[in-house]
Amino acid sequence: MFSVNFKEKVNEIISRHNNDKKKIISIIQEVQKEYHYLPEEVLVYIADTLDISHAKIYGIATFYENFSLEQKGKNIIKICDGTACHVRDSIPILKAIYKELNLNDKNNTTDDMLFTVETVSCLGACGLAPVITVNDVVHPKMTPEAVVELLQNIKKEAL
C-alpha cells in the first residue's frame, strides 16, 4: 500500500541506480514493485529528484503496458484470452473469478486490495491453455472450479 512517507524508500531505489536518469525505467519498475502501481506523488518526486520533466516521466509510465497509474491488489491475477486459451474456454474461468471476488470488467480490484484481475492477450503458455498467472506464477489447464479453489486458498493464506 502507498505510504505518504515514501521519500526514504524512493531515495533508496534511486540510489541503487546511482541517481542516473538514464535508468528511469528500472527505477520506476522498482517503485511499481514496491507499491503495486505508480503513485502520482512518487512520479513527481522522482522527476524532480532526477531533474527530468514531469511530462517525460508520465510519458514513460503511460507508454509501457506493464506500468500502472492505478492502485492494484496484493495478488495480480492475469487471465489469458489469447486464441489457444479462448478456444479452451477461458471466459468461464474469468466469469468464475469475477463471481468469487465480486468483481467485473469495470471494477477489477477487490475492496480489500487483495486481488486485481487483468485480462491479457497472451501469457506465452499456449500448450498449457487455459492459463492464468497469480503474481507471475503459472497455473495451467485451469477450470472454473479449479480457479475458485485457488482463490479460496489464497484468501485463507492471507488471513
C-alpha positions in Angstrom: 0.0 0.0 0.0 1.2 3.5 -0.7 2.6 5.4 2.2 2.8 9.2 2.5 6.3 8.7 3.9 7.6 7.4 0.6 10.7 9.6 0.1 13.1 7.4 2.1 12.1 4.2 0.2 12.2 6.0 -3.2 15.5 7.6 -2.4 16.9 4.1 -1.7 15.6 2.9 -5.1 17.1 5.9 -6.9 20.4 5.5 -5.1 20.6 1.8 -6.1 20.6 3.2 -9.7 23.3 5.8 -8.9 20.9 8.7 -9.4 21.2 8.0 -13.1 18.3 9.5 -15.1 19.1 7.0 -17.9 17.9 4.3 -15.6 14.5 5.8 -15.2 12.7 2.7 -16.5 14.4 0.5 -14.0 13.7 3.0 -11.2 10.0 3.1 -11.9 9.9 -0.7 -12.3 11.2 -1.0 -8.7 8.8 1.6 -7.5 5.9 -0.3 -9.0 7.1 -3.5 -7.5 7.2 -1.8 -4.1 3.7 -0.1 -4.3 2.0 -2.3 -6.9 1.4 0.8 -9.0 2.9 4.2 -9.7 1.5 6.8 -7.3 1.4 10.3 -8.8 3.3 11.9 -5.9 6.1 9.4 -6.3 6.4 10.0 -10.1 6.6 13.8 -9.5 9.2 13.3 -6.7 11.3 11.0 -9.0 11.1 13.5 -11.8 12.1 16.4 -9.5 14.9 14.4 -7.9 16.4 13.3 -11.2 15.8 16.7 -12.9 13.6 15.3 -15.7 10.3 16.8 -16.8 7.0 15.6 -15.3 5.8 15.1 -18.9 8.7 12.7 -19.7 8.2 10.5 -16.6 4.4 10.4 -17.3 5.2 9.6 -20.9 7.3 6.6 -19.9 4.7 5.5 -17.2 1.9 5.5 -19.7 3.7 4.2 -22.8 4.7 0.8 -21.3 1.7 -1.6 -20.7 3.3 -3.1 -17.6 3.2 0.2 -15.7 0.0 1.2 -13.9 -1.1 4.5 -12.5 -4.0 2.8 -10.7 -3.6 1.0 -7.4 -3.6 -2.8 -7.7 -4.2 -5.5 -5.2 -1.6 -7.6 -3.5 -2.2 -10.6 -5.8 -2.3 -9.8 -9.5 -4.3 -12.4 -11.5 -3.7 -12.4 -15.2 -6.1 -14.5 -17.3 -5.1 -15.2 -20.8 -7.7 -14.7 -23.5 -5.4 -15.4 -26.5 -6.6 -17.8 -29.2 -5.4 -21.0 -27.5 -6.9 -20.1 -24.1 -10.1 -18.6 -25.6 -10.9 -21.8 -27.6 -10.2 -23.8 -24.5 -12.9 -21.8 -22.5 -11.0 -19.1 -20.7 -14.2 -17.0 -20.5 -16.0 -19.3 -18.0 -12.8 -19.1 -15.9 -12.9 -15.3 -16.0 -16.5 -15.3 -15.0 -15.8 -17.6 -12.1 -13.0 -15.3 -10.9 -15.3 -12.3 -11.1 -18.1 -14.1 -9.3 -15.8 -15.4 -6.5 -14.2 -12.0 -6.0 -17.4 -9.9 -6.6 -15.7 -8.1 -9.5 -16.5 -7.2 -13.1 -14.8 -5.8 -16.1 -15.2 -2.2 -14.8 -14.1 -3.0 -11.2 -11.2 -5.3 -11.3 -9.7 -4.8 -7.8 -11.2 -6.1 -4.6 -12.2 -3.6 -1.9 -9.7 -5.2 0.5 -6.9 -4.7 -2.1 -6.1 -8.4 -2.0 -6.8 -9.1 -5.7 -6.6 -7.4 -9.1 -7.8 -9.2 -12.2 -6.4 -8.4 -15.6 -7.2 -10.0 -19.0 -4.2 -10.3 -21.3 -3.8 -11.2 -24.9 -1.2 -13.9 -24.3 0.8 -15.3 -21.4 3.1 -17.4 -23.7 1.9 -20.8 -22.4 -0.4 -21.8 -25.2 0.3 -25.5 -24.7 -0.9 -25.3 -21.1 -4.2 -23.5 -22.0 -6.3 -22.2 -20.5 -3.8 -20.4 -18.3 -3.8 -17.9 -15.5 -1.0 -16.4 -13.5 -1.1 -15.2 -9.9 1.9 -12.9 -9.2 3.6 -14.4 -12.3 3.2 -18.0 -11.1 1.7 -20.0 -14.0 -1.4 -22.1 -13.3 -2.1 -24.3 -16.3 -5.2 -26.1 -17.6 -7.5 -24.1 -15.4 -11.2 -24.8 -14.9 -13.8 -22.6 -13.2 -13.8 -25.0 -10.3 -10.0 -25.0 -10.0 -9.7 -21.3 -10.1 -12.3 -20.9 -7.3 -10.4 -23.4 -5.2 -7.1 -21.5 -5.9 -8.7 -18.1 -4.9 -10.1 -19.6 -1.7 -6.7 -21.0 -0.8 -5.1 -17.6 -1.4 -7.7 -15.9 0.8 -7.1 -18.4 3.6 -3.3 -17.8 3.5 -4.0 -14.0 3.7 -5.8 -14.3 7.0 
